Amino acid sequence: MSRGLKIALTGAAVLGLAALMVVSRLLGLWSVERHSGFFAPVWDDRGGIYFIQRDTFGVTWGMGWEHFSPPASVYVISDEFSLRLLPKGSAAAEVLQTWDSSPLVGRVTKHYRRRIFNTIGAKVEPRIDGVKFAVRMSIPRVPRSESWSLTGEWSQGKPSDAVWGEKWADGMGVADEVLRDGVELIAVAGPEAFPAGVLAVRADGSYDVLRKTARFDGYYPVGVPPLRLEQQSRRKLIERGRTFRKTHAELVAKYTAQGMREGAASLKAYDDMEELGLLNKSPRLVAWRRDGGGDNLPVFDIPPDYFKVGLFTDIAEAIKMPGQEVKTGTGDYLKYYDDDVGARLTKWRGEGNREFIVTTGGVRYHMEVRTFPPKNE
């Protein structure tokens, strides 16, 4: 083969490979990607916000289209997490502490598009002199996923000693401090599960953008849709929780002031809160004296001595007040020596049956369990 022909073939091969790479890149079959996002923003006590920032850089190859192909392969080159504070009125966030690596760095993992660098969960909770934080990720593997977390506390002059560990972090719900003075912090979605912005949203739906990535405006050229904000909002949940805790504390204080023990006062407070609509109403039991009928219902004979030793307390209370509702549960429907009436009655009610007959001391009672629909949140 002549030298010129070899050069021509080599050049054609290089061009062909380059063309293949271009086509593959256009089809998304391989890519070099860099993403940044803001997670778990909360208010501090001076009107600023704490949040976790993630900055990730890596290479991906393969289709990774969920439901249509296997996951794509991912090699993460860098994956930095940082705890930051945006002071009130400032445009620049302060970096409080940085973790410059993660369990993803330097390894090949498998993920689908739209979450190509693995999703994470995060929570930040302000403290008097600092902040408590947690980040967790679950890395897909066969046959089980790896669970990793980064948890700790940061305070002024004392950085956290937190390091990534192969363990699961619990309690990752929404922090109460996302809502302050009627303004809620919401981190809105961006590319590949990296939130693109932090919004301060007022009750009327208007908002200010406190932080945004370079891709935010491209994602939301005419603003963040109201429906998205409504779907992400936890305002009602937080306000309900605050009302619940405040009301319970006030009722407990009221009943302890009347001489009740704290445990009894707490239980009495919960009863009141059901009537106030702050708790779903628990099931109630009603008894009627009945000399006949109810032949299609099972009959449970309960000797009066069982009531004296503290068993079937709801039934005992109901038959003392025929026609009146009493709180009910099967927690004390216990086996008494060789008598399994408690187990049989528990089974009957556990199967969803709401009516039965009780005989005790020669008297017959028709019992009805009443349940109530949950409150609309």
PyMOL commands that set and color helices and strands:
alter all, ss='L'
color gray80, all
select helices_A, chain A and resi 3-26+176-178+191-193+216-219+226-232+235-257+262-275+304-308+313-320+341-350
alter helices_A, ss='H'
color red, helices_A
select strands_A, chain A and resi 30-43+49-61+72-86+94-99+108-111+121-127+130-139+146-155+179-180+183-188+197-201+207-212+284-289+299-301+326-327+355-360+363-370
alter strands_A, ss='S'
color yellow, strands_A
deselect
rebuild
show_as cartoon
